[in-house]
Each structure stands twice: as C-alpha cells, then as structure tokens.
C-alpha cells in the first residue's frame, strides 16, 4: 500500500519492500486534528516518522497533546486578534464623537481623551494623557469635581457651568466607572 493510493494513515513498508519489517522500519504518517471550541482549526501531519515497536501509544498520546496545545495557541491568537480589532473599532468610535470626552482617574489625572477634547484644548491627543485635568479646564469645574463623591456603577451627574478654557458654557455629565 502506498501513500499515492490515498492511504496516508496506513503504515508503509521500508523502501526495500521487505515482507517482514524490522525494528524502526515502520514509517507511519500521523495526522492530528486541531479542534477549537467552536470549529475545526486544521490538521497537523507528521510524515515519515519511525516508531519503535510498542511505542505507538506513547507517540500518539504526545501527538494528541501537541495538537491540543497548538489548537489552544491558535485559538488564543485568533481571540487576541478579535479583541484588538474591537479595541480599534471602539477607539475609532470614541474619536468620532463630536462631544468632548475625557476620562480621569480618582486624582483627576487624564487617562484617555477623545479627539474633540484634544482639538478644543489645542493639544495633541497623545500629549493630553497622563496630565492633570486642571491644566485644561477652569477652577469652577475642578472645584465641582473635587466635591463629588461618586460610587462606581452609580448614575450620571450633570451640571451646566461656564468654563472659559473650554470655550464658554458647557453641560458636563459625569459618570463614574
């Protein structure tokens, strides 16, 4: 029987064609299915392996374990790619908002700002991050924010105020994260 006859998983005899193979003369092909949680990922094929008599079960167990690990690595890579794509889409959406959006930590340090905010304060978006909010807004807004004690997951609080650095009157909704 030969590989050309479509019997890839069958054992092949040594090239000499001996009717009785000796130790190490078996040259089987081993195919391992790569299975994901939701779909098949492919097949890992080991060709021309020489397996000592009695070692078949160990080789198959190792090949199956390698297949499981490779499947997990492939799936993790695909999931990471999807997460990164979602992050890019969220970033694009965030930056397409015409409203000024700025995210601060508990110390009023800017951790994220959209392009509209950066344009309004006339600073590159990357240069806004990790700077104190008080560098970009007036004292009335900073005083109001300092007085608030918000619980994570709580509702939004809105206040209208005049803030000359932001160009006049603004309605400022504040949502704790």
N, C-alpha and C positions, 0 to 999 in steps of 0.2 A: 504494500500500500504506500502511496506516496502523497506528498503534500499537494501535488498537482491534481490529484483526483479529489480534492476538496476535503481531505480528512486531516485537517491541521491539528486536531487534538489527539489523533491516533499516534501510537508510538512508531518510530521509524527505526529500521534496522541499520546497522553500521554500513558504511559505503561498500564494504567488501561483500555485502549480501549474505553473510553467514546465516544459516538457519537457526543456530543457537547463539544468541548474543552473550558476550562475556560481561563481566562486571564493568560498569561505566559505558557500555556500548549503547544503551538505550538513549535516544535523543528525542524526548517528547517536547511538544510545544505546550506551554501552559498559558491559558487565557483567563484573566480575572476581570469580572465585570465591575466597573466603577459605578456605584449606585449612590445617588443623592437622596435626600429626604423626600423630594417630590418628583424626581425624574432620573433617568439614566444619564450618566455623565460620559461614558465611553468604555473602552476596553483596554486593559494593559496586557500585552502579549510578550511572553518570554519565549524566544525561539532558540532551538539548538542547545537546550540545557542537558547536561549529563548528570544523571541522578544515580547514586549508588543504590543497589538493590536494598529494599527495606527502608529507604529514606524518603519515599514518595509522600507519605502523610505529613512528615515534617516540612518538606518543601512546599506542599500545597497550603499548609497552615500558615507558613511565613508569607507566601504569595497573597493569600487572602487578607492577612493583617496589613501587608503593604498596600493592598487595594483599598482597604478601609481607611487607612491613614491618608493616602493620596486623594481619595474621594472627599474626605473632610477638608483637606487643604484646598482642593479645587472649589468646593462649596463656600468655604470661608473667603476665598479670594473673590468669588462672584458676589457674595453678600457685601463685602467691603466695597466693591465697585458700585453696587447699588446704593449703599449709604453715601458714598462720595458724590454720586450723581444727584441724589436727593438733596444733599447739602448745597451743591452748586445751584440747583433749582430754587431752593429756599433763599439763598443769598441773592440770586437774581430778582426774585420776587420782593425781597426786603429792600433792595436798592431801587426798585422801580416805583416804590411808593412815593407819592408827592408830599405826603405828610412828613414832618420831621420826626425821626425815631432815634432815640438814644437809650442804650441800656447801660445802667450803672450798677456797681456793687454797693454794699452797705456803707462804704466810706465815700460814696458819690464819685468814685473813680470810673471813668468811661471804659466799658469793656467791649462795646460794639455801637456803631452809629451807621445810619444809612447815608446814602449819597446826598439826599436832600438836606440833611443836617450839616454835612460837611460843606456843601455848597453855600448854605446860609451863613455859616460862620467863616467862610472863605479860607478853609484849611483842608488840605488833602485828607481823605477819609482815613488812610493809614496813620496819619500824624495825630488824629483825634484820639485814637485808642490809647488807653493807659494814662490819660491826662485827667486832672481833676475837672469836674463839671463846671466849677466856679470860674474857670478860665474862659468859658464860652457863654455863660448866661449871667444875668444880673443878680444882685443881692436879694431882691424880693423872692425870686424862685428858689434860691438856695435856702433862704430862711424858712420858706414854706416846707421844703423837702426835709429840712433838719427837724422840724416839729413833728412830722408824721411818724407814727409807729404802725407799720403795716405787717400783717401776718401773711406768710407765703400762702398762695392759693386764695387769698381774700379778693374781694371785689375791687373794681377800679374806682379811683377817686379823681374827680375832675375839678379844676379851678381855672377861672379866666383871670389873667393878670397881664399887666404891661411889662414887657421885658425889652428894653432898648437894644441890647446886644443881638436879640433875635429879630429885631425889626418891628417892634411895637407890640400890640395886643395879641396874645396867644391863648388858646384854650388848651390847657395842659392836663390830659388824662394820665394818671399814674396807676400802673398795675404792678403789684408785687409778684415776683416769680418764685 
